[in-house]
Amino acid sequence: MKRLGALLVTGVMVSAPAWASVGPAPGERREPPQAAFDACKGKSEGAAVEIVTPNGGTIKATCKTFKGQLAAVPEGAPPPPPQN
């Protein structure tokens, strides 16, 4: 949960998607943390959700499809990179 909060606060949820604590290799994409999927369980795409950070703050997010599953993407996150 600490990793999720720290990374969501940095606002780099979809750009890589960069949710892990170590950067990806060039051209490599990473998976969102389980908490991002959990936040959208039972929701539909476009649903507004809030994620509670370890320090008690909240981050507003929207449920978006990621590899066939919904995951919470923070507001203001950059778009995903183009697919090759």
C-alpha beads as a LAMMPS data file, in Angstrom:
LAMMPS data file: protein, C-alpha beads

84 atoms
83 bonds

1 atom types
1 bond types

-500.0 500.0 xlo xhi
-500.0 500.0 ylo yhi
-500.0 500.0 zlo zhi

Masses

1 110.0

Atoms # bond

1 1 1 0.000 0.000 0.000
2 1 1 2.902 2.352 0.717
3 1 1 4.279 1.801 -2.778
4 1 1 0.894 2.595 -4.343
5 1 1 0.486 5.825 -2.396
6 1 1 4.003 7.017 -3.097
7 1 1 3.727 6.341 -6.792
8 1 1 0.226 7.680 -7.236
9 1 1 1.252 10.901 -5.556
10 1 1 3.977 11.356 -8.153
11 1 1 1.311 11.222 -10.833
12 1 1 2.979 8.594 -12.964
13 1 1 0.274 6.009 -13.124
14 1 1 -0.294 5.481 -16.818
15 1 1 2.728 6.937 -18.563
16 1 1 4.677 3.695 -18.294
17 1 1 2.357 2.652 -16.501
18 1 1 4.863 3.416 -13.785
19 1 1 3.515 1.896 -10.587
20 1 1 6.426 -0.154 -9.366
21 1 1 9.222 1.208 -7.233
22 1 1 11.925 0.497 -9.826
23 1 1 11.840 1.985 -13.319
24 1 1 11.127 -0.259 -16.304
25 1 1 13.659 -1.161 -18.917
26 1 1 13.355 1.032 -22.025
27 1 1 10.248 -0.009 -23.945
28 1 1 8.968 -2.210 -21.111
29 1 1 5.475 -1.632 -19.670
30 1 1 4.531 -2.461 -16.100
31 1 1 1.322 -3.552 -14.487
32 1 1 -0.720 -1.366 -12.114
33 1 1 -0.622 -2.436 -8.461
34 1 1 -3.405 -4.683 -7.198
35 1 1 -4.871 -1.748 -5.256
36 1 1 -5.587 0.061 -8.548
37 1 1 -7.639 -2.926 -9.742
38 1 1 -9.306 -3.341 -6.333
39 1 1 -10.482 0.293 -6.356
40 1 1 -12.468 -0.383 -9.545
41 1 1 -13.944 -3.760 -8.581
42 1 1 -17.663 -3.724 -9.307
43 1 1 -17.408 -0.366 -11.116
44 1 1 -17.723 0.483 -14.792
45 1 1 -15.243 2.241 -17.046
46 1 1 -15.272 5.974 -16.380
47 1 1 -16.414 5.601 -12.761
48 1 1 -14.867 8.085 -10.343
49 1 1 -13.037 6.543 -7.378
50 1 1 -10.756 7.769 -4.620
51 1 1 -7.632 5.975 -3.469
52 1 1 -6.494 6.457 0.115
53 1 1 -2.732 6.905 0.437
54 1 1 -0.709 5.476 3.335
55 1 1 -0.420 8.963 4.860
56 1 1 -4.213 9.304 4.942
57 1 1 -4.555 11.526 1.887
58 1 1 -6.782 10.733 -1.060
59 1 1 -6.206 10.746 -4.773
60 1 1 -9.108 11.162 -7.182
61 1 1 -8.980 8.613 -9.983
62 1 1 -11.050 7.219 -12.833
63 1 1 -11.545 3.558 -13.715
64 1 1 -10.055 2.741 -17.106
65 1 1 -9.487 -0.522 -18.941
66 1 1 -5.995 -1.982 -18.691
67 1 1 -5.454 -5.305 -20.477
68 1 1 -9.118 -6.218 -20.185
69 1 1 -9.501 -5.201 -16.512
70 1 1 -10.472 -1.931 -14.874
71 1 1 -7.786 -0.078 -12.935
72 1 1 -7.840 3.291 -11.167
73 1 1 -5.931 6.013 -13.026
74 1 1 -5.256 9.263 -11.121
75 1 1 -6.712 12.511 -12.464
76 1 1 -4.156 14.387 -14.504
77 1 1 -2.100 11.293 -15.303
78 1 1 -0.370 11.477 -18.691
79 1 1 -1.771 9.318 -21.499
80 1 1 -0.287 5.892 -22.144
81 1 1 2.560 5.717 -24.660
82 1 1 1.602 4.873 -28.245
83 1 1 1.544 1.188 -29.057
84 1 1 4.081 0.033 -31.632

Bonds

1 1 1 2
2 1 2 3
3 1 3 4
4 1 4 5
5 1 5 6
6 1 6 7
7 1 7 8
8 1 8 9
9 1 9 10
10 1 10 11
11 1 11 12
12 1 12 13
13 1 13 14
14 1 14 15
15 1 15 16
16 1 16 17
17 1 17 18
18 1 18 19
19 1 19 20
20 1 20 21
21 1 21 22
22 1 22 23
23 1 23 24
24 1 24 25
25 1 25 26
26 1 26 27
27 1 27 28
28 1 28 29
29 1 29 30
30 1 30 31
31 1 31 32
32 1 32 33
33 1 33 34
34 1 34 35
35 1 35 36
36 1 36 37
37 1 37 38
38 1 38 39
39 1 39 40
40 1 40 41
41 1 41 42
42 1 42 43
43 1 43 44
44 1 44 45
45 1 45 46
46 1 46 47
47 1 47 48
48 1 48 49
49 1 49 50
50 1 50 51
51 1 51 52
52 1 52 53
53 1 53 54
54 1 54 55
55 1 55 56
56 1 56 57
57 1 57 58
58 1 58 59
59 1 59 60
60 1 60 61
61 1 61 62
62 1 62 63
63 1 63 64
64 1 64 65
65 1 65 66
66 1 66 67
67 1 67 68
68 1 68 69
69 1 69 70
70 1 70 71
71 1 71 72
72 1 72 73
73 1 73 74
74 1 74 75
75 1 75 76
76 1 76 77
77 1 77 78
78 1 78 79
79 1 79 80
80 1 80 81
81 1 81 82
82 1 82 83
83 1 83 84
